[in-house]
């Protein structure tokens, strides 16, 4: 068991198991509160860039569905004539220098898998950089009308017009404790300050009932789309794989959700869960002897250069409850209205 998987089991179990870490949690809580207070009082400066900024983040360590929400929001903005730029830290990538523009040909091992995934999904301005202020300004200089930050809710140095918190209701906030005693990066009271909460249900189990300190909660769920061949681009419905044995590989936050969705589609699986953001070598070692393999989109961007004919990725589509997608989009557009470049369509 890896340290990350051990921590996840600890954090999402009974709170009493982490009691030796509670003194460290108290220190962490004080640091978070002090940082927030310094920014509220302007003793620490928030840096504004030349276009509106929207931050999509979460309160917990691990995946909650931020990247699909960012991709959905960017697509809806493009449909309205707004040119979004997507900014990421480039998690698990090796790039540490000045902010870097990413395209679909970029090396995921350098810029991170999520950045390449956004480029493959149609985003023409994607920037990775450890300094989010500089990365956001680079996106604006590249022609973005609005910057969408994939993660960064806790990066208060970058001023923003709109904040969206994404939550996986199946696991909620774990044991309710802050790091290192629990999965929370900030207290749940932080949700009182965001402009919307998006619950992204993976349909794995009945979601835990949650109450949030915000008036706007939008609910969405994942749906698997077609399978796409990494080597040829051929598309096939998942039902075409029924009747044969398929190796399913997932290096994401909750691989069991991907496997469960494939099983619901009627597939017979050899399940191969990998750590979140598994690298190309880990994936290649797991896939090498598989006649037919299905993987997530995030894993596929690291395998494109070495893809074999039997390797496929499964498209992931985000579906909102009725009218809630329009509600969320309206909130974002209202928040950024007035900061968009001239000539941009607003509706």
VONUSE-732254 format. One record per atom (N, C-alpha, C): residue in three letters; z, x, y. Coordinates in steps of 0.2 Angstrom, whole numbers, plus 2048, in hexadecimal, padded with zeros to 3 digits. Layout:
% VONUSE-732254
ALAZXY/...
% end
This chain:
% VONUSE-732254
UNK8008047FA/UNK800800800/UNK800804806/UNK7FB80380B/UNK7FB807811/UNK801805816/UNK80280981B/UNK80880881F/UNK806801823/UNK7FF800825/UNK7FE7FA829/UNK7FF7F4824/UNK7FD7F481E/UNK7FE7EE81A/UNK8057ED819/UNK8097F2818/UNK8117F1817/UNK8147EE81D/UNK8117F1823/UNK8147EE82A/UNK8127E682A/UNK80C7E4828/UNK80A7DD828/UNK80E7D9824/UNK8107DC81E/UNK8147D8819/UNK81B7D781C/UNK81E7DC81F/UNK8247DC822/UNK8257D7828/UNK8207D882D/UNK8207D4833/UNK81F7CC831/UNK81B7CB82C/UNK81A7C482B/UNK81E7C1825/UNK8247C4824/UNK8297C2820/UNK82F7C0823/UNK8357BF820/UNK83B7BD823/UNK83D7C2829/UNK83F7C082E/UNK8417C4834/UNK8477C9832/UNK84B7C782E/UNK8517CB82C/UNK84F7D2829/UNK8497D2826/UNK8477D8823/UNK8467DE828/UNK8457DC82E/UNK8437E1833/UNK84A7E3837/UNK84F7E1835/UNK8557E283A/UNK8577E983B/UNK8557EE837/UNK8567F5839/UNK8527F783F/UNK84D7F3841/UNK8487F5846/UNK84A7F184D/UNK84F7ED84C/UNK8507E9852/UNK8527ED858/UNK8567F2858/UNK8587F685E/UNK8517F9861/UNK84C7FB85D/UNK8467FE860/UNK8427F8863/UNK8437F2860/UNK83F7ED863/UNK8427EB86A/UNK8497EC86B/UNK84C7EB871/UNK8497F0877/UNK8487F6875/UNK8457FB879/UNK83E7F987B/UNK83A7F7876/UNK8337F5877/UNK8337EF87C/UNK8377EA87B/UNK8377E487F/UNK8397E6886/UNK83D7EB887/UNK83F7ED88E/UNK8397F0891/UNK8367F488E/UNK8307F8890/UNK82A7F3892/UNK8297EE88E/UNK8247E9890/UNK8267E5896/UNK82C7E3896/UNK82F7DF89C/UNK82E7E38A2/UNK8307E98A2/UNK8307EE8A8/UNK8297EF8AA/UNK8247F08A6/UNK81D7F18A8/UNK81A7EA8AB/UNK81C7E58A8/UNK8197DE8AB/UNK81C7DD8B2/UNK8237DF8B3/UNK8267DE8B9/UNK8237E38BF/UNK8217E98BD/UNK81F7EE8C1/UNK8187EB8C4/UNK8147E88BF/UNK80D7E68C2/UNK80E7E08C6/UNK8137DB8C4/UNK8147D58C8/UNK8167D78CF/UNK81A7DC8D0/UNK81D7DE8D6/UNK8187E38DA/UNK8127E48D7/UNK80D7E98DA/UNK8107F08DB/UNK8157F28D8/UNK8177F98D8/UNK8137FD8D3/UNK80F7F98CE/UNK80A7FC8CB/UNK8047F88CD/UNK7FE7FC8CE/UNK7F87F98D1/UNK7F47F68CC/UNK7F17F08CD/UNK7EC7ED8C9/UNK7E57EF8CC/UNK7E17F18C8/UNK7DA7F48CA/UNK7D57EE8C9/UNK7D27EC8CF/UNK7CC7E78CE/UNK7C57EB8CE/UNK7C17E88CA/UNK7BA7EA8CA/UNK7B67E58CE/UNK7AF7E78CE/UNK7AB7E38D3/UNK7A97DD8D0/UNK7AA7DB8CA/UNK7A87D48C7/UNK7AF7D18C4/UNK7AF7CB8C3/UNK7B47C88BF/UNK7B57CA8B8/UNK7BC7CA8B6/UNK7BE7CD8B0/UNK7C17C78AC/UNK7BF7C68A6/UNK7C27C28A1/UNK7C57C689B/UNK7CB7C589A/UNK7CE7C9894/UNK7D07C488E/UNK7CD7C6888/UNK7CF7C2882/UNK7D37C787E/UNK7D97C587D/UNK7DE7C9879/UNK7E27C5875/UNK7E77C8872/UNK7EC7C586E/UNK7F37C886F/UNK7F87C586C/UNK7FF7C786D/UNK8017CB867/UNK7FE7CB861/UNK8007CE85B/UNK7FC7D485A/UNK7FE7D8856/UNK7FA7DE853/UNK7F67DB84D/UNK7F07DD84D/UNK7EB7DB848/UNK7E67D684A/UNK7E27D4846/UNK7DC7D0848/UNK7DE7C8848/UNK7DC7C584D/UNK7DD7BE84E/UNK7D67BA84F/UNK7D17BE850/UNK7CB7BA852/UNK7C87BC859/UNK7CB7C185C/UNK7C97C2863/UNK7C17C4864/UNK7BF7C885F/UNK7B87CA860/UNK7B37C485F/UNK7B47C085A/UNK7AF7BA85A/UNK7B07B5860/UNK7B67B5863/UNK7B77B1869/UNK7B37B486F/UNK7B47BB870/UNK7B07BE875/UNK7A87BD874/UNK7A67BE86E/UNK79F7BD86D/UNK79C7B686E/UNK7A07B186D/UNK79F7AA86E/UNK79E7A9876/UNK7A37AC879/UNK7A47AB881/UNK79E7AF884/UNK79C7B5882/UNK7977B8884/UNK7907B4883/UNK78F7B287D/UNK7897AE87C/UNK7897A7880/UNK78E7A4882/UNK78E79E886/UNK78C7A088D/UNK78F7A688F/UNK78E7A8896/UNK7867AA897/UNK7837AD892/UNK77C7AF892/UNK7787A8893/UNK77A7A388F/UNK77679D88F/UNK77679A896/UNK77B79B89A/UNK77C7998A1/UNK77979D8A6/UNK7767A28A4/UNK7737A78A9/UNK7787AC8AC/UNK77D7AD8A9/UNK7827B28AB/UNK7827B88A6/UNK7817BE8A9/UNK7817C48A5/UNK7887C78A3/UNK78A7C689D/UNK7917C989C/UNK7917D089A/UNK7967D489C/UNK7967DB899/UNK79D7DB895/UNK79D7DE88F/UNK7A27DE88A/UNK7A57E588A/UNK7AC7E588B/UNK7B07EB88B/UNK7B57EB886/UNK7B57F1882/UNK7B97F287D/UNK7BC7F987D/UNK7C27FA87A/UNK7C580187A/UNK7C1805875/UNK7BD802870/UNK7BA80686B/UNK7BF808865/UNK7C3803863/UNK7C880585E/UNK7C5808858/UNK7C880D855/UNK7C681184F/UNK7C0815850/UNK7BD815856/UNK7B7819858/UNK7BA82085A/UNK7B682585A/UNK7B882C85C/UNK7B782D863/UNK7B3829867/UNK7B282A86E/UNK7B882A872/UNK7B982F876/UNK7BF83087B/UNK7BD832882/UNK7B7832883/UNK7B583588A/UNK7B482F88F/UNK7AF830893/UNK7AE82B898/UNK7AB824895/UNK7AC81F898/UNK7A9818895/UNK7A2819893/UNK7A081688E/UNK79A81788A/UNK796811889/UNK79081088B/UNK78C80A889/UNK78A80A882/UNK78A80487F/UNK789804878/UNK7837FF877/UNK77F801872/UNK77A7FC870/UNK77A7FC868/UNK7757F8865/UNK7757F685E/UNK7747FC85A/UNK77280285D/UNK770808859/UNK77680D859/UNK77B80B85D/UNK78181085E/UNK785811857/UNK788816857/UNK78C818851/UNK792815851/UNK79481084C/UNK79A80D84C/UNK7A081284B/UNK79F817848/UNK7A581C847/UNK7A681F84E/UNK7A281F853/UNK7A3822859/UNK7A681D85E/UNK7A381785E/UNK7A4812863/UNK7A980C861/UNK7AA80C85A/UNK7AE807857/UNK7A9801855/UNK7AB7FE84F/UNK7A77F984C/UNK7A67F2850/UNK7AB7F0854/UNK7AB7EA858/UNK7A67EB85E/UNK7A57F1861/UNK7A07F2866/UNK7997F1864/UNK7987F485E/UNK7917F485B/UNK78F7EC859/UNK7957E9856/UNK7947E2854/UNK7927DE85A/UNK7957DF860/UNK7937DB866/UNK78C7DC868/UNK78A7E3867/UNK7837E4869/UNK77E7E1864/UNK7807E185E/UNK77B7DE859/UNK77B7D685A/UNK7807D385D/UNK7807CC85E/UNK77D7CA865/UNK77A7CF868/UNK7767CD86E/UNK7797CF875/UNK77F7D2875/UNK7817D487B/UNK77E7DB87E/UNK77B7DA884/UNK7777E0886/UNK77B7E588A/UNK7817E388C/UNK7857E888F/UNK78C7E888C/UNK78D7EE888/UNK7937EF884/UNK7957F6886/UNK79C7F6888/UNK79E7FD88A/UNK7A57FE886/UNK7A6804884/UNK7AC806881/UNK7AF80B885/UNK7B680B886/UNK7B981088A/UNK7C180F889/UNK7C5815889/UNK7CC814889/UNK7CF81188F/UNK7CB813895/UNK7CD81189B/UNK7C980A89D/UNK7CD80589C/UNK7C97FE89D/UNK7C77FD8A4/UNK7CA8008A9/UNK7C87FF8B0/UNK7C18028B1/UNK7C18088AE/UNK7BA80C8AF/UNK7B58098AB/UNK7B78068A5/UNK7B28038A0/UNK7AF7FD8A3/UNK7B47F98A6/UNK7B27F38AA/UNK7AD7F48B0/UNK7AF7F98B3/UNK7AA7FB8B9/UNK7A47FD8B7/UNK7A38018B1/UNK79D8038AF/UNK7997FD8AC/UNK79C7F88A9/UNK7987F28A7/UNK7957EF8AD/UNK7997EE8B3/UNK7977EB8B9/UNK7917EF8BC/UNK7917F68BC/UNK78C7FA8BE/UNK7867F98BA/UNK7877F78B4/UNK7817F68AF/UNK77E7F08B0/UNK7817EB8B5/UNK77D7E58B6/UNK7817DF8B4/UNK7877E08B1/UNK78B7DA8AF/UNK78D7D68B5/UNK78D7CF8B4/UNK78F7CA8B9/UNK7977C98B8/UNK7997CA8B2/UNK7A07C98B0/UNK7A27CD8AA/UNK7A87D08AA/UNK7AA7D48A5/UNK7AF7D08A0/UNK7AD7D189A/UNK7B27CE895/UNK7B57D3891/UNK7BB7D4891/UNK7BF7D988D/UNK7C17D6886/UNK7BE7DA881/UNK7C07D887A/UNK7C77DC879/UNK7CC7D9879/UNK7D37DB879/UNK7D57DE880/UNK7DC7DF881/UNK7DE7E2887/UNK7E27DD88B/UNK7E57D8888/UNK7EA7D488B/UNK7F07D788E/UNK7F27DD88B/UNK7F87E188D/UNK7F67E6892/UNK7EF7E7893/UNK7ED7ED898/UNK7ED7EA89F/UNK7F37E98A2/UNK7F47E68A8/UNK7F17EA8AE/UNK7EF7F08AD/UNK7EC7F48B2/UNK7E57F18B5/UNK7E27EE8B0/UNK7DB7EB8B2/UNK7DC7E48B4/UNK7DB7E28BB/UNK7DC7DB8BD/UNK7D67D78BA/UNK7D87D18B9/UNK7D47CC8B6/UNK7D57C58B9/UNK7CF7C18B8/UNK7CF7BA8BB/UNK7D17B58B6/UNK7D07B78AF/UNK7D27B28AA/UNK7D47B68A4/UNK7DA7B38A1/UNK7DC7B689A/UNK7DC7B0895/UNK7DA7B288F/UNK7D97AE889/UNK7DD7B1884/UNK7E27AE881/UNK7E67B187B/UNK7E37AD875/UNK7E27B2870/UNK7DF7AF869/UNK7E47B0864/UNK7E57AA860/UNK7EB7AA85B/UNK7E87A8855/UNK7EB7AB84F/UNK7E97A8849/UNK7EF7A4846/UNK7EE79D846/UNK7F4799845/UNK7F679983E/UNK7F279C839/UNK7F579C833/UNK7FB7A1832/UNK7FB7A6836/UNK8017AB836/UNK8057AB83C/UNK8027A8842/UNK8067A7848/UNK8087AE84A/UNK80F7AE84C/UNK8127B484F/UNK8167B884A/UNK8157B7843/UNK8197BA83E/UNK8207B983F/UNK8247BE83F/UNK82C7BD83F/UNK82E7BC846/UNK82A7BC84B/UNK82C7BA852/UNK82F7C0855/UNK82F7C6852/UNK8327CC856/UNK82C7D0859/UNK82E7D485E/UNK82A7D9861/UNK82A7DF85D/UNK8247E385E/UNK8247EA85B/UNK82A7EE85C/UNK82C7F2857/UNK82A7F3850/UNK82C7EE84B/UNK8317EA84D/UNK8347E5849/UNK8307DF847/UNK82A7DE84A/UNK8267D9849/UNK81F7DA84C/UNK81A7D584B/UNK8137D784D/UNK8127D6855/UNK8177D3859/UNK8157D185F/UNK8157D7864/UNK8107D7868/UNK80F7DD86E/UNK8137DA874/UNK8147D4875/UNK8177D187A/UNK81B7CB878/UNK8207C887C/UNK8237C287A/UNK81E7BC87A/UNK8207B7876/UNK81B7B1876/UNK81B7AE87D/UNK8207AF881/UNK8217AC888/UNK81B7AE88C/UNK8177B488A/UNK8117B688E/UNK80C7B188E/UNK80C7AC889/UNK8077A7889/UNK8077A288F/UNK80D7A2892/UNK80D79E898/UNK8097A089E/UNK8077A689D/UNK8037A98A3/UNK7FB7A98A1/UNK7F97A889B/UNK7F27A889A/UNK7EF7A289C/UNK7E87A289C/UNK7E579C89E/UNK7E2797899/UNK7E279A893/UNK7E179688D/UNK7E379A886/UNK7E5796881/UNK7E679987B/UNK7E1796876/UNK7DE79A872/UNK7D979886D/UNK7DC79A866/UNK7DD794862/UNK7DF79585B/UNK7D9795857/UNK7D879B853/UNK7D379C84F/UNK7D579C848/UNK7D4796845/UNK7D679583E/UNK7D1797839/UNK7D379B834/UNK7CF79E82F/UNK7CF79A829/UNK7D2794829/UNK7D278F824/UNK7D479281D/UNK7D979681E/UNK7DB799818/UNK7E1795815/UNK7E5793819/UNK7EB78F818/UNK7ED78A81D/UNK7F178681C/UNK7F3781822/UNK7F7785827/UNK7F478482D/UNK7F7788833/UNK7FE787834/UNK80278C836/UNK80978A838/UNK80978683F/UNK80D78183F/UNK80D77E846/UNK80F78384B/UNK80C783851/UNK80D787856/UNK80E78385D/UNK812785861/UNK813783868/UNK81278886D/UNK80E787872/UNK80C78C876/UNK80E78A87D/UNK81078F881/UNK81278E888/UNK80C78E88D/UNK80778A88B/UNK80178988F/UNK7FF78288E/UNK7FB780893/UNK7F8779893/UNK7F277888F/UNK7EE77E88E/UNK7E877E88C/UNK7E8782885/UNK7E777E880/UNK7E6781879/UNK7DF77E876/UNK7DB783874/UNK7D5781871/UNK7D578386A/UNK7D277F865/UNK7D278185E/UNK7CB78285C/UNK7CA787858/UNK7C4789855/UNK7C578B84E/UNK7C078C84A/UNK7C078F843/UNK7BA793841/UNK7BB79783C/UNK7B579B83A/UNK7B1797835/UNK7AA798835/UNK7A6795830/UNK7A179B82E/UNK7A079C827/UNK79C7A1825/UNK79579E825/UNK7907A2828/UNK7897A1829/UNK7857A4823/UNK77F7A6824/UNK77B7A981F/UNK77D7B081E/UNK77A7B2818/UNK77B7B9816/UNK7747BD819/UNK7757C381C/UNK7707C781E/UNK7707CD81B/UNK76A7CF818/UNK7697D6815/UNK7697DC81A/UNK76E7E1819/UNK76E7E681D/UNK7687EA81D/UNK7647EB818/UNK75F7EF818/UNK7587EC81A/UNK7577E5819/UNK7517E281A/UNK7517DD820/UNK7577DA821/UNK7587D5826/UNK7577CE823/UNK7557CE81C/UNK7547C7819/UNK75A7C381A/UNK7597BC81B/UNK75F7B881B/UNK75F7B3815/UNK7657B2812/UNK7667AD80D/UNK76C7A980E/UNK76C7A380B/UNK77279F80C/UNK7777A1806/UNK77D7A1808/UNK7827A3803/UNK7827A07FC/UNK77F79A7FC/UNK77E7967F6/UNK77A79A7F1/UNK77579E7F4/UNK7707A27EF/UNK7747A77EB/UNK77A7A97ED/UNK77E7AD7E9/UNK7827AA7E3/UNK7827A47E3/UNK7867A07DE/UNK7847A17D7/UNK7887A37D2/UNK7867A47CC/UNK7867AB7C9/UNK7867B07CE/UNK7877B77CD/UNK78D7BA7CF/UNK78F7C07CD/UNK7957C37CF/UNK7937C77D5/UNK7977C67DA/UNK7967C97E1/UNK79C7CE7E3/UNK79B7D47E5/UNK7A17D87E8/UNK7A27D67EF/UNK7A87D47F1/UNK7A97D27F8/UNK7AE7D77FB/UNK7AB7DA801/UNK7AF7DF804/UNK7B17DD80B/UNK7B77DF80D/UNK7B97DD814/UNK7BE7E2816/UNK7BC7E581C/UNK7C17EA81F/UNK7C37E7826/UNK7C67E1826/UNK7C87DD82C/UNK7CF7DC82B/UNK7D27D8831/UNK7D97D7831/UNK7DC7D382B/UNK7D87CE829/UNK7DA7C9824/UNK7D57C881F/UNK7D37CD81A/UNK7CE7CD816/UNK7CE7C7811/UNK7D47C5810/UNK7D57BF80B/UNK7D27B980E/UNK7D17B8814/UNK7CE7B2817/UNK7C77B2816/UNK7C47B8816/UNK7BC7B9815/UNK7BB7B780E/UNK7BF7BA809/UNK7BE7B9802/UNK7BF7B1800/UNK7C47AE803/UNK7C67A7802/UNK7C07A3804/UNK7BD7A480A/UNK7B77A180C/UNK7B17A1808/UNK7B07A7805/UNK7AB7A9800/UNK7AC7A57FA/UNK7B27A47F7/UNK7B47A17F1/UNK7B27997F2/UNK7B47977F8/UNK7B37907FA/UNK7AB78E7FA/UNK7A77937FB/UNK7A07927FB/UNK79D7927F3/UNK7A27937EF/UNK7A07937E8/UNK79E79A7E5/UNK7A079F7E8/UNK79E7A67E5/UNK7A37A97E1/UNK7A17AD7DC/UNK7A57B07D7/UNK7A67B77DA/UNK7AC7BA7DB/UNK7AD7C07DF/UNK7B17C57DC/UNK7AF7CB7DD/UNK7B37D17DC/UNK7B67D37E3/UNK7BC7D27E4/UNK7BF7D37EB/UNK7C17DA7EC/UNK7BF7DD7F2/UNK7C07E47F4/UNK7C37E47FB/UNK7C97E27FC/UNK7CC7E3803/UNK7CD7EA805/UNK7CC7EB80B/UNK7CC7F280E/UNK7D07F1815/UNK7D37F7817/UNK7D77F781D/UNK7D37F4823/UNK7D67F1828/UNK7D27EF82E/UNK7CE7F5831/UNK7C87F4833/UNK7C47F9836/UNK7C37FF831/UNK7C27FD82B/UNK7C0803826/UNK7BA806828/UNK7BA80D826/UNK7B5811829/UNK7AF811824/UNK7A9814826/UNK7A3814822/UNK7A481781B/UNK7A881C81A/UNK7A981F814/UNK7AD81B80F/UNK7B2817812/UNK7B681280E/UNK7B180D80B/UNK7AD80A810/UNK7A980580E/UNK7A4807809/UNK7A080D80A/UNK79B80F805/UNK79E8117FE/UNK7A48137FE/UNK7A78147F7/UNK7A980E7F4/UNK7AA8097F7/UNK7AB8027F4/UNK7A57FF7F2/UNK7A08007F6/UNK7997FC7F5/UNK7958007F0/UNK7958067EF/UNK79080A7EC/UNK78E8087E5/UNK7928057E1/UNK78F8037DA/UNK78F7FB7DA/UNK78E7F87DF/UNK78E7F17DF/UNK7877EE7E0/UNK7847EB7DB/UNK77D7E87DB/UNK77C7E37E1/UNK7817DF7E2/UNK7817DA7E7/UNK7887DA7EB/UNK7887DB7F1/UNK78E7DC7F5/UNK78E7D87FB/UNK7937D47FD/UNK7937D0803/UNK7997D3807/UNK7987D480E/UNK79D7D7812/UNK79D7D3819/UNK7A27D581D/UNK7A27D2824/UNK79D7D5828/UNK79C7D282E/UNK7987D5833/UNK79B7DB836/UNK7A17DB837/UNK7A57E183A/UNK7A47E7835/UNK7A47E682E/UNK7A37EB82A/UNK79C7EE82A/UNK7977E982A/UNK7907EA82A/UNK78D7EF82F/UNK7907EF835/UNK78E7F483A/UNK78F7FB838/UNK7937FC834/UNK795803832/UNK79180582C/UNK78D801829/UNK789802823/UNK782802824/UNK77F80082A/UNK7787FF82B/UNK774805829/UNK77680B82A/UNK772811829/UNK772813822/UNK77781181E/UNK777812817/UNK77680C812/UNK773807815/UNK773800811/UNK76F80180B/UNK7717FE805/UNK76D7FD7FF/UNK76B7F67FF/UNK7657F57FB/UNK7627EE7FB/UNK7677E97F9/UNK76C7EA7F5/UNK7717E47F3/UNK7767E37F8/UNK7767E67FE/UNK77C7E5803/UNK77A7E0808/UNK77E7DB809/UNK77E7D680D/UNK7847D5812/UNK7837D2818/UNK7897D081C/UNK7887C981D/UNK78E7C681E/UNK78E7BE81F/UNK7907BD826/UNK78B7B9829/UNK78C7B7830/UNK7937B3831/UNK7967B4837/UNK79C7B0838/UNK79B7AC83E/UNK79C7A683E/UNK79B7A1843/UNK7A179E846/UNK7A279D84C/UNK7A879A84F/UNK7A7793851/UNK7AB78F84E/UNK7AA787850/UNK7B0785853/UNK7AF782859/UNK7B577F85C/UNK7B677785A/UNK7BC77585B/UNK7BD76E85A/UNK7B976A860/UNK7B776485F/UNK7B3760864/UNK7B576186B/UNK7B076386F/UNK7B1763876/UNK7B5769879/UNK7B976D874/UNK7BD772876/UNK7B9778878/UNK7B3779876/UNK7B077F878/UNK7AE77E87F/UNK7AB778881/UNK7AA777888/UNK7B077788D/UNK7B677588A/UNK7BC77688E/UNK7BD77D88F/UNK7BD78188A/UNK7BF78888B/UNK7BA78B890/UNK7B378A88F/UNK7AE78D893/UNK7AF78B89B/UNK7B178589C/UNK7B27828A2/UNK7B87868A6/UNK7BD7878A2/UNK7C378B8A5/UNK7C17928A7/UNK7BD7958A3/UNK7BB79C8A4/UNK7B779C8AB/UNK7B27978AB/UNK7AD7978B0/UNK7B17958B7/UNK7B67918B6/UNK7B978F8BC/UNK7BD7958BF/UNK7C07998BA/UNK7C479F8BC/UNK7C07A48C0/UNK7BA7A58BD/UNK7B67AB8C0/UNK7B17A88C5/UNK7B17A28C7/UNK7AC79F8CC/UNK7AE7A38D3/UNK7A97A48D6/UNK7AA7A88DD/UNK7AA7AF8DC/UNK7AB7B28D6/UNK7AA7B98D5/UNK7A47BB8D2/UNK7A07B78D0/UNK7997B88CD/UNK7947BB8D2/UNK7907BF8D0/UNK78B7C28D4/UNK7867BC8D7/UNK7837BC8DC/UNK77F7B78DF/UNK7797B68DB/UNK7777B08DA/UNK7717AE8D6/UNK7737AC8CF/UNK7797AD8CD/UNK77B7AB8C6/UNK77C7A48C6/UNK7797A18C0/UNK77A79A8BF/UNK7827988BD/UNK7847938C0/UNK78B7928BE/UNK78C78C8BA/UNK7877888B8/UNK7887838B3/UNK7817808B1/
% end
